[in-house]
Amino acid sequence: MAGGSILLNELHRKATSWEKIVDEIARLEKKIFPKHVSLARSFDDELKKKNSGLFYLEINGEVVGYVMYSCPSSLCAIIKKLAVKENHRRHGHGEALLKAAIEKCRIKSIHRVSLHVDPLRTSAMHLYKKLDFQIDTLVKGYYSSDRDAYRMYIDFDKD
């Protein structure tokens, strides 16, 4: 990637590039996630909600990863999706995206950020633990009848 341009951006609702970026993310979503957990069909609607946000990473003009979050209340946020194209993994991109979303939540004075993760996704589990997420509970059948998830969270100091 030497000499390449890497940009971490927040997607704003009124951005002129909205449609292009959302289309690229929806395509990425379809490639990475199985149909039953993919938001590709409802991505645009999901992002138009006032309590949703998204950061995306571009390398040389190509969207290679994103993190989507929502804030259902003024006290908590949920990481809905974190994805990085397979050939761009293990370069710190997922960590950079997740840190950007967490920082945005801190700025909004959110007290807790949570997420769900398949316990078999060891790389994802390692990343979340590295950023101080803790396992709250095992949610049986979260993804499908035979796929569970850990609910994980990180709390922020309230001072």
Disulfide bonds with the S-S distance in Angstrom:
none
